[in-house]
Amino acid sequence: MAMILVTGGAGYIGSHTAWLLHQQGHQFIILDSLVYSQSFDFPWAICIKGDVGDRRLLDTIFTRYSVTAVMHFAAFIEVGRSVTDPAACYQNNVVNTLTLLNAMRDHGVNTIIFSSSCAVYGEPQQVPIDENHPKNPISPYGESKQMVEQILRRYA
């Protein structure tokens, strides 16, 4: 049976998305490292505690389950922390996403939904902001999300 891998599925957006997938009858796996000590007791889902940057774990998941798509919500989201520790932000948000994309490619999984951020736009030049708004991130967090957007365009 086709399954969706939901990375960061114990976080706010990921857990709400997983709940909606469950309500609609989809089969899915939640992968989350639980860095924010959030609850991870979802009896309606396959839950795996682990890091999206763990290539061996990703290979196991893609081999064991018939994953056909990924919904990628796993990221460090704190702007302030990205300023004080940009290396951790780039490692988690960019490098780990590259690991995920390479695992997907190697296992023939070609569909991804990526959760970006309005932080890629920086200070708004107009409101509301649309997707044609110039991108000018002002934090490593925003830069990391923009980098992944660019990587996804190239991988496509």
Secondary structure, 3 states (H helix, E strand, C coil): CCEEEEECCCCHHHHHHHHHHHHCCCCEEEEECCCCCCCCCCCCCEEEECCCCCHHHHHHHHHHCCEEEEEECCCCCCHHHHHHCHHHHHHHHHHHHHHHHHHHHHCCCCCEEECCCHHHCCCCCCCCCCCCCCCCCCCHHHHHHHHHHHHHHHHC
